[in-house]
Amino acid sequence: MAIKKFHNITGSTGVTVELIAPFSQTNDIKSMVIANIHATDNAIVTLFIEDSPTTGASSRFNIIFTITIPYHTSLVLSGTDIPTVPSSYGTYITVGGTDVVDVMINT
């Protein structure tokens, strides 16, 4: 399964988007840019990995948790900022209510 490397995310109350599915071709992320493209508001972002999210009995680990990204700025994660993720885990992002972010992934 190919990885979608570019995501445009418009939040609603606590929207979670799957960035990389469990058991994808690769889950080794070299870097990631999360850009807040909202004109006036900060974005609240949580980035996490999780296995078996649909079972309700999954293991979840946060990479970043409720980080505020000011409007018109970006958060860059690279190198040791991003852990090696087991293939059984997917990578997900949750954004708040009116947040508008772009996510770019380099594998």
C-alpha positions as CSV (number, residue, x, y, z in Angstrom):
1,M,0.0,0.0,0.0
2,A,1.4,3.4,-1.0
3,I,1.7,6.1,1.6
4,K,-0.1,9.4,1.0
5,K,2.6,12.0,1.6
6,F,0.5,15.2,1.4
7,H,-2.6,15.9,3.5
8,N,-4.9,18.9,3.7
9,I,-6.8,18.7,7.0
10,T,-9.7,21.0,8.0
11,G,-10.7,20.3,11.6
12,S,-14.0,19.8,13.2
13,T,-14.4,18.9,16.8
14,G,-11.5,16.6,17.5
15,V,-11.1,15.3,13.9
16,T,-8.5,12.4,13.7
17,V,-6.9,11.6,10.3
18,E,-4.9,8.5,9.5
19,L,-1.6,9.7,7.9
20,I,0.0,6.2,7.5
21,A,-2.1,3.0,7.9
22,P,-0.9,0.1,10.0
23,F,1.0,-2.5,7.9
24,S,1.8,0.1,5.2
25,Q,4.7,-0.4,2.8
26,T,6.9,1.6,5.2
27,N,6.3,3.5,8.4
28,D,9.8,5.0,8.6
29,I,9.3,8.7,8.5
30,K,12.4,10.8,7.9
31,S,10.7,14.1,8.5
32,M,7.3,15.7,8.7
33,V,6.1,19.3,8.3
34,I,2.8,20.4,9.9
35,A,1.9,23.8,8.6
36,N,-0.9,25.9,10.1
37,I,-2.4,27.6,7.1
38,H,-5.3,29.3,9.0
39,A,-5.3,33.1,8.4
40,T,-5.8,34.1,12.1
41,D,-6.1,31.2,14.5
42,N,-3.6,28.9,16.2
43,A,-3.9,25.1,15.6
44,I,-3.9,22.5,18.4
45,V,-2.3,19.3,17.1
46,T,-1.7,15.9,18.5
47,L,0.4,13.4,16.5
48,F,0.4,9.7,17.7
49,I,0.9,6.1,16.7
50,E,-1.7,3.4,17.4
51,D,-2.2,-0.3,16.6
52,S,-5.7,-1.7,16.0
53,P,-7.6,1.6,16.4
54,T,-10.9,0.0,15.3
55,T,-10.9,-2.7,18.0
56,G,-11.2,-0.4,21.0
57,A,-8.3,-2.3,22.7
58,S,-5.4,-0.6,21.0
59,S,-2.1,0.8,22.3
60,R,-1.6,4.5,21.6
61,F,1.6,6.5,22.1
62,N,1.7,10.3,21.6
63,I,4.6,11.8,19.6
64,I,3.4,15.3,20.2
65,F,0.4,16.1,22.4
66,T,-1.8,19.2,22.1
67,I,1.0,21.3,20.7
68,T,-0.1,24.9,19.7
69,I,1.2,25.9,16.2
70,P,0.7,29.6,15.7
71,Y,-1.1,30.7,12.6
72,H,1.1,31.1,9.5
73,T,3.8,29.0,11.0
74,S,5.0,25.4,10.6
75,L,6.3,22.7,12.9
76,V,9.1,20.6,11.5
77,L,9.8,17.1,13.0
78,S,13.0,15.3,11.8
79,G,15.6,12.9,12.9
80,T,15.2,11.8,16.5
81,D,12.0,13.8,16.8
82,I,10.2,10.9,15.1
83,P,10.6,7.4,16.6
84,T,10.9,4.3,14.6
85,V,7.4,3.0,14.3
86,P,6.6,-0.8,14.3
87,S,4.8,-1.8,11.1
88,S,1.7,-2.9,13.1
89,Y,1.2,0.8,14.1
90,G,-0.4,3.5,12.1
91,T,0.4,7.2,12.4
92,Y,-2.5,9.6,13.1
93,I,-3.0,13.3,13.7
94,T,-5.8,15.0,15.6
95,V,-6.6,18.7,15.1
96,G,-9.1,21.0,16.8
97,G,-12.3,22.6,15.8
98,T,-11.5,25.2,13.2
99,D,-7.9,24.2,12.6
100,V,-6.6,24.1,9.0
101,V,-3.3,22.4,8.5
102,D,-1.2,20.8,5.8
103,V,0.9,17.8,6.5
104,M,3.9,16.7,4.4
105,I,5.6,13.5,5.1
106,N,9.1,12.5,3.9
107,T,9.8,8.7,4.0
